[in-house]
Amino acid sequence: MCCLLTALVLVGPRLTILIWWPLAMGRWEAAFDSFWLPFLGFLIAPWTTLMYVAVAPTGSLVGIDWFFLGIAIVADVASYSGGAYGNRDRLPMYAR
């Protein structure tokens, strides 16, 4: 069950980007000026990329948009650091 959850956290937002990008190309073009920034977001910070496209299609963030973007950043950091924290007992330097 844990492996399934991890796979969904890592693959889910990237799959959503691959589906949403061609379907709403205008929204992506309004949020980003070039191809490279969303591509890097796809590789490094997919949750943040998705949330940015959802809350800032006009290019400006106001009020509650910053809160949602912050949650997405936390989700990206947690998706990368959660595995290390969960497996800390397997590494000799972190053993209790």
C-alpha positions as CSV (number, residue, x, y, z in Angstrom):
1,M,0.0,0.0,0.0
2,C,2.8,2.4,0.8
3,C,4.5,1.8,-2.6
4,L,1.2,2.5,-4.3
5,L,0.8,5.8,-2.5
6,T,4.4,6.7,-3.3
7,A,3.9,5.9,-6.9
8,L,0.8,8.1,-7.1
9,V,2.5,11.0,-5.4
10,L,5.5,10.9,-7.8
11,V,3.7,9.9,-11.0
12,G,0.3,11.4,-10.5
13,P,1.1,15.1,-11.0
14,R,3.3,14.4,-14.0
15,L,0.6,12.4,-15.6
16,T,-1.8,15.2,-15.0
17,I,0.5,17.7,-16.6
18,L,0.9,15.4,-19.7
19,I,-2.9,15.2,-20.0
20,W,-3.7,18.9,-19.1
21,W,-1.0,20.6,-21.2
22,P,-2.4,19.6,-24.6
23,L,-6.1,20.1,-23.5
24,A,-5.7,23.6,-22.2
25,M,-2.7,24.9,-24.1
26,G,-3.9,28.6,-23.8
27,R,-4.0,28.4,-20.0
28,W,-0.4,27.1,-20.0
29,E,0.8,29.8,-22.4
30,A,-0.9,32.5,-20.3
31,A,0.9,31.2,-17.2
32,F,4.3,30.7,-18.7
33,D,6.3,32.6,-21.3
34,S,8.4,29.8,-22.6
35,F,8.4,26.0,-22.9
36,W,11.4,25.5,-20.6
37,L,10.0,26.7,-17.3
38,P,7.0,24.3,-17.3
39,F,9.2,21.5,-18.6
40,L,11.6,22.0,-15.6
41,G,8.6,22.2,-13.4
42,F,7.5,18.8,-14.8
43,L,10.8,17.3,-13.9
44,I,11.5,18.9,-10.6
45,A,8.4,20.4,-9.0
46,P,5.2,19.0,-10.6
47,W,2.8,19.9,-7.8
48,T,4.0,23.5,-7.8
49,T,3.7,23.7,-11.6
50,L,0.2,22.4,-11.6
51,M,-0.9,24.7,-8.8
52,Y,0.7,27.7,-10.5
53,V,-1.2,27.0,-13.7
54,A,-4.4,26.5,-11.7
55,V,-4.2,29.8,-9.7
56,A,-2.3,32.2,-11.9
57,P,-3.4,31.9,-15.5
58,T,-3.3,35.7,-15.7
59,G,0.3,35.9,-14.5
60,S,-0.5,37.5,-11.1
61,L,-0.9,35.9,-7.7
62,V,-3.2,37.6,-5.1
63,G,-4.4,36.7,-1.7
64,I,-5.3,33.0,-1.2
65,D,-3.3,32.0,-4.4
66,W,-0.1,32.3,-2.4
67,F,-1.5,30.0,0.2
68,F,-2.3,27.3,-2.4
69,L,1.1,27.7,-4.0
70,G,2.8,27.3,-0.7
71,I,0.9,24.0,-0.1
72,A,2.1,22.8,-3.5
73,I,5.7,23.7,-2.6
74,V,5.4,21.8,0.6
75,A,3.9,18.8,-1.3
76,D,6.9,18.8,-3.7
77,V,9.4,19.0,-0.9
78,A,7.5,16.2,1.0
79,S,7.5,14.0,-2.0
80,Y,11.2,14.1,-2.2
81,S,12.1,14.0,1.5
82,G,9.4,11.6,2.7
83,G,11.2,8.5,1.4
84,A,14.4,9.5,3.2
85,Y,12.6,10.1,6.5
86,G,10.7,6.8,6.2
87,N,13.9,4.8,5.5
88,R,16.1,6.4,8.1
89,D,16.2,3.2,10.2
90,R,17.8,1.3,7.3
91,L,20.9,3.6,7.2
92,P,23.6,2.8,9.8
93,M,24.4,6.5,10.5
94,Y,20.8,7.2,11.4
95,A,20.1,4.0,13.4
96,R,18.9,4.5,17.0
